[in-house]
């Protein structure tokens, strides 16, 4: 089973200059996180861990059983 949960409330998910609704910034950061974790799984680096945003903040957890 694969589980992941992360909060999109940190500044890494917002572009205060471009997108007033932050839809683009939120999607870009979520996609970046998903790609990073997929690479870690594919390369066998980890099977669980913290979800970190672009700014280095812990925003969630993930695990693969």
N, C-alpha and C positions, 0 to 999 in steps of 0.2 A: 504494500500500500504506500502511496506517496501522499504526504500531507504538507501543505504550506499555508501559512497565514502571515500577512504583513499589513501594517498600517500605512496608509498613504497620506498621512497628515503632516509629514515633515517637509521642510523647505525643498528637499531634493525633488519633490513631486509638483512644485509650483514654479511657474515662470511669471514673475511679478511685472515684467515689462511687455511681454508679447501676447499672452492669452488670458483674457480676464476670467474665463471659466476654467482655465488650467487643464483642459481635456488633453491637449497635445503633450504638455509636460508630464502629466500623470501617466499617459500611455507610454511615453518614451522611457521613463524611469522604471515602470513595471516591466516593460520588455527587456530592458538592460539587466534587471535582476533575474528574470527568467532565463535569459541566455547564459548568464554567469553560472547559475546553479545547474543548468543542463550540461554545461561544459565540465563542471566539477564531477557530476555523476558519470558522464561519458568517459572521462579520463580515470575514473576510480579514485579520485582524490578524497572525497568525503561521501558519506551517505546520510548525513544530518548536519545541522548547524544553524547558526544565526543568519537571518536575512539582514544584510547591511545596505543602507542606501548610499548614493554617490558621495555624500558628505561624511561617510564613516559612522553614521548613527545606526544602532541596532533597531530595526523596525519590525522584526518578526522572527519566526522559526520555521524550519523545514526538516522533513525526515523521509527516508525511503527505507522501508522494511523489506 
